[in-house]
Amino acid sequence: MNNNTDNKTEYISMDCQNSTLELPLADRYKVGHLKLKRTYIRKYNMISLVMIFFALSFLGWLWEGILSFIVDGKLVNRGMLFGPWLPIYGFGGILSLYIPKRISKNPVNTFIAISVLSSIIEYATSWFFEYTRGVRWWDYSHYALNINGRVCLIGSIFFGIGGCLCVYYLAPMLDDLIKKIPHKIVLILCTGFILLFCVDMVYSKFNPNVGVGITDYSKSVITYIGDSPIDF
């Protein structure tokens, strides 16, 4: 009996790419879980983290643009910066990769943890921008179950889903792809993205990206005379 159990465990621990369908459903789930675990439990080097940060920031910017087009029928460059990136998505995604293993081994716990973490980051970022710049770059006041218009339930759910996709699939896939690119090329790309991002940050500090569909919310303390923003 013990010998059969050991053989079964050893069999399940293999890749089983060609014979997974021959296993019972419960054992197929175990095989899939083992494969997924081997994929997402890893240590990311600094270059991979930087590249993943920019990839997630770009995907966040793309998502916001598509969403604004669907809702408002127009393309809008969301966020304070002018480049094709929204850093809040990048920072949130990178932080989600450092969720303790005892949590990340359970997708439901991961979803809850990322939803809470993203809400804290989003609320703090909104408060900081409004406190330092006098402007809101997003406002969820018209959404159900929102907190001071800075975060809302539906947004937290989407962040939780996106974070799980990042932890289990997207980040490992990007990491594998980055490692296949020659080191010198990746280093040049990494350096170039950082320089462009820093230039954008400095420029946007004095000339933030504002306008219709970006900062023109009812609770914003900014008004416009012609095309020029006037802070109060």
Residue, then its C-alpha position, 0 to 999 in steps of 0.5 A: m500500500n505504501n509502495n503504491t502511494d509513493n509511486k503515485t506521488e512520484y508520478i504526480s510530481m512529474d510534468c506528465q505533459n502527455s499523460t495528465l489526462e489519464l489521471p483522475l480529476a483530483d490528481r489532474y488538479k494536483v498536477g496542475h497545481l504543482k506546475l503552477k507552483r513551480t512557475y510562480i514561486r521564484k526570485y526575480n532579479m532587479i532587471s526583471l523587476v524593472m522591466i516587469f514594472f514598465a510592462l505592467s505600467f504600460l498595460g495599466w495605461l492601455w487598460e485605462g485608455i480602453l476603459s475611457f474609450i468604452v465609457d466616454g467614447k474618447l481616447v484619454n491619456r490618463g494619469m499625471l505623466f505623459g508617457p504610455w505608463l501608469p506607475i501605480y499599476g507597476f508598483g502595485g504589481i511588483l508589490s504583489l510579487y512579494i506577498p508571503k508564500r503562505i498566502s500566495k499558495n491559495p489564489v483566494n487569499t492572494f485575491i483578497a490580499i491584493s485587493v486590500l493592498s491595491s486599495i491602500i495604495e490607490y487611496a494613499t496615492s489619491w490623497f497624496f496627489e490631492y494634498t500636494r497638487g490640489v487635483r484628483w486624477w480619479d474620482y469614484s464618487h459616482y460608484a457604489l461602495n466607494i470611500n471618499g471617492r478615492v477607492c471603490l469596490i468594483g475597482s478593488i475587485f478588478f485590481g485583485i483579479g489583475g494582481c492574481l493574473c500578474v502573480y501566477y501568469l504574467a510576471p513569470m511569463l515576462d521573467d522567462l521572456i526577459k531571461k531569453i533576451p541578451h543581457k546587454i540588450v536588456l540592460i540598454l532597454c532598462t536604462g532607456f526606460i528609466l531615463l525616459f521615465c525620470v524625464d517624464m517625472v520631472y517635466s510632469k512635476f511642473n506641467p502635469n497632464v490635466g484636462v477633460g477626462i483626466t482631472d475635471y471631476s466635480k470635487s477637484v479644486i482646479t478650474y480652467i480659464g481658456d486652456s490654462p489650469i488655475d490652482f486654488 
